[in-house]
């Protein structure tokens, strides 16, 4: 893809379409906010004359920039890397929390000596995370905030408060029929007391689950779900409480 002569690309910045006035071109992203449609990351590999043909990388491992003086979460191996909505063309670390819909850039590999100021080595995986219900081949994210409150019973992780005891069921959005796999459930939370099980229910049957310990728990096994079946993430409390829960599950 060509680049506009007036806006030479900066290696490590997110690339965006050049717009209606510059079709078939890419330029450093300039718009802040969640909706910007980035198409790759500029790199130092140029083909042809400078300013004529520079290929933004969409997949693979590439150094990528955070804004100068970045004070957010550290870029640690395995962390989710998201688009920086406050600073166009840059990225932020989202820690172990998957990015919101449309914000995923990739997975942090690690920073090493000599890579350059504000540069971070990232494996570009734009589909690494999706917030909300379901998208095939994606990582599904579910969360609740605040405390569930102390006691025994069942709560639902469906984007509201952790004290939600109402139904929180999701449906697969795929047309027609088919069977899919849900696997690799990872759960993070800020605190808990008593006995808490975080569980995936498919068609009202408990499947993937793990018991709260420390600040995270996992279930690396898998289960299946058929189109038309509903599923939910539930908090099973026994004289217990839990706060600020984030759950990710892989869907294939």
C-alpha positions in Angstrom: 0.0 0.0 0.0 1.3 3.5 -0.9 1.8 6.3 1.6 1.0 9.9 1.1 4.1 12.0 0.4 2.9 14.8 2.8 2.7 12.4 5.7 5.7 10.1 5.8 5.1 7.1 8.0 6.8 6.7 11.4 7.9 3.1 12.1 6.0 1.7 15.1 2.9 3.8 14.7 -0.5 2.4 13.7 -1.4 2.9 10.0 -4.8 4.1 8.9 -6.5 4.6 5.4 -5.5 7.8 3.7 -9.1 8.8 3.2 -11.3 9.7 0.2 -8.8 12.3 -1.1 -5.9 9.7 -1.1 -7.4 6.3 -2.2 -5.2 3.3 -1.9 -2.8 5.1 0.5 -2.0 4.7 4.2 -0.9 7.3 6.7 -0.2 7.6 10.4 -3.5 7.4 12.3 -4.6 10.8 13.4 -8.1 10.3 14.9 -8.5 9.6 18.6 -11.3 7.5 20.1 -12.5 4.0 19.8 -13.8 3.9 16.2 -10.6 4.5 14.2 -10.0 1.8 11.6 -6.3 1.0 11.8 -5.0 -1.3 9.1 -1.5 -2.2 10.2 1.7 -1.0 11.8 4.3 0.9 9.9 7.8 -0.6 9.9 11.3 0.3 8.6 11.0 -2.0 5.6 10.4 0.2 2.5 9.8 -1.1 -1.0 10.6 1.2 -3.9 11.2 4.9 -3.2 10.6 6.4 0.2 7.2 7.9 0.4 6.0 5.7 -2.5 5.5 2.2 -1.2 5.7 1.2 2.5 3.8 -1.9 3.6 2.1 -1.7 7.0 2.4 -5.0 8.8 -0.9 -6.5 9.9 0.3 -9.9 11.3 3.6 -11.0 12.7 6.1 -9.6 15.3 6.9 -5.9 15.1 8.2 -3.1 17.4 5.3 -0.7 18.2 5.2 2.6 19.9 3.5 3.8 23.1 3.3 7.6 23.6 6.3 9.4 25.1 6.1 9.4 28.9 3.5 6.6 28.9 2.5 6.0 32.5 0.0 3.1 32.1 0.4 -0.6 32.8 3.9 -2.1 32.0 4.3 -4.0 28.8 4.9 -7.5 30.1 5.0 -10.7 28.1 1.5 -12.1 27.5 -0.3 -8.8 28.2 -3.0 -7.6 25.9 -1.9 -4.6 23.7 -4.8 -2.2 22.7 -5.1 0.9 20.6 -4.5 4.1 22.6 -7.8 6.0 22.3 -6.3 9.2 23.8 -3.3 9.3 21.5 -3.8 8.5 17.9 -1.5 5.9 16.3 -0.1 4.7 19.6 -0.8 1.7 21.8 -1.3 1.0 25.5 -0.9 -2.1 27.6 -4.2 -3.5 29.0 -2.5 -6.0 31.3 -4.3 -9.3 31.5 -7.6 -7.7 30.5 -8.6 -8.3 26.9 -9.2 -5.1 24.8 -12.7 -3.8 24.1 -14.3 -4.5 20.7 -12.3 -3.2 17.9 -9.4 -2.1 20.1 -7.2 -5.2 20.0 -3.7 -4.8 18.5 -1.8 -7.9 19.7 0.0 -9.7 22.5 3.1 -8.2 24.2 6.3 -10.3 23.7 8.7 -8.3 25.8 10.9 -5.2 25.9 14.6 -5.7 25.4 17.7 -3.6 25.7 18.3 -1.6 22.5 14.8 -1.8 21.0 14.4 2.0 21.3 12.6 4.5 23.5 8.9 3.8 23.9 9.0 0.7 21.6 7.6 -2.6 22.6 7.9 -5.9 20.7 4.3 -7.1 20.0 2.9 -10.1 18.1 0.1 -8.5 16.1 -3.1 -10.5 16.6 -6.0 -8.0 15.9 -8.6 -10.6 16.7 -7.0 -11.5 20.0 -9.9 -10.2 22.1 -13.5 -9.3 21.8 -15.6 -7.8 24.6 -19.2 -9.0 25.0 -21.0 -12.0 23.7 -19.5 -14.1 20.9 -17.4 -14.0 17.8 -16.1 -17.1 16.2 -12.4 -17.7 16.6 -12.1 -15.0 19.1 -11.4 -14.6 22.8 -14.7 -13.8 24.6 -14.6 -11.4 27.5 -17.1 -11.1 30.4 -16.8 -8.8 33.4 -18.5 -7.4 36.4 -17.5 -4.6 38.7 -17.7 -3.9 42.4 -18.4 -6.6 45.1 -20.9 -9.4 44.8 -21.7 -8.8 48.5 -21.3 -11.4 51.2 -23.5 -14.5 51.3 -24.5 -17.6 49.5 -26.2 -17.9 46.1 -25.6 -17.3 42.4 -24.5 -14.2 40.6 -24.0 -13.4 36.9 -21.0 -11.9 35.1 -22.7 -10.0 32.3 -21.1 -6.5 32.2 -22.8 -4.9 35.2 -22.2 -5.1 38.9 -20.9 -8.3 40.5 -24.0 -8.2 42.8 -26.3 -9.0 39.8 -28.4 -12.0 40.7 -30.7 -11.7 37.6 -30.4 -13.8 34.5 -27.4 -13.0 32.3 -27.6 -15.4 29.4 -25.8 -15.0 26.0 -26.6 -16.5 22.6 -24.2 -17.3 19.8 -24.8 -14.9 16.9 -24.2 -17.3 14.1 -26.8 -18.1 11.4 -27.9 -21.7 10.9 -26.8 -24.6 12.9 -23.4 -25.8 14.1 -21.4 -27.0 17.1 -18.6 -24.9 18.5 -15.9 -25.3 21.2 -15.5 -23.1 24.3 -12.2 -23.6 26.0 -9.3 -22.1 28.1 -11.2 -20.1 30.7 -9.1 -17.5 32.5 -10.5 -15.6 35.4 -9.0 -12.6 37.2 -10.5 -10.7 40.2 -9.2 -8.2 42.8 -10.4 -9.9 46.0 -12.6 -12.7 47.4 -13.6 -14.3 50.6 -15.1 -17.7 51.4 -15.7 -20.3 48.7 -16.3 -19.0 45.2 -16.6 -21.0 42.0 -16.6 -19.2 38.7 -18.5 -21.3 36.1 -19.5 -21.4 32.5 -23.1 -22.8 32.1 -24.2 -24.0 28.7 -27.9 -24.7 28.3 -28.1 -24.4 32.1 -25.5 -27.1 32.6 -22.3 -26.3 34.5 -19.2 -27.0 32.3 -15.9 -25.1 32.6 -15.3 -23.8 36.1 -12.5 -22.9 38.6 -12.4 -22.2 42.3 -11.1 -18.7 43.4 -7.6 -18.7 44.9 -5.2 -15.8 45.0 -6.2 -13.3 42.4 -6.8 -15.7 39.4 -7.9 -19.2 38.5 -8.2 -21.1 35.2 -9.8 -24.1 33.6 -7.8 -25.2 30.4 -10.4 -27.9 29.4 -13.1 -27.5 26.7 -16.8 -28.0 26.2 -19.1 -27.7 23.2 -22.1 -25.4 22.4 -24.6 -25.8 19.7 -26.2 -22.8 17.9 -29.4 -21.9 19.7 -28.2 -22.9 23.1 -27.7 -20.1 25.7 -24.7 -19.8 27.9 -23.7 -17.7 30.9 -20.9 -17.0 33.4 -22.0 -17.5 37.0 -20.5 -16.8 40.4 -21.4 -19.7 42.8 -21.0 -18.3 46.3 -20.9 -20.2 49.6 -20.6 -17.7 52.5 -18.5 -15.7 50.2 -17.9 -12.6 48.2 -15.8 -11.6 45.1 -14.9 -8.3 43.5 -14.1 -7.0 40.0 -14.2 -10.2 38.0 -12.9 -10.5 34.4 -13.4 -13.8 32.5 -12.0 -14.7 29.1 -12.9 -17.9 27.1 -11.7 -18.9 23.7 -14.4 -19.7 21.1 -13.7 -21.9 18.1 
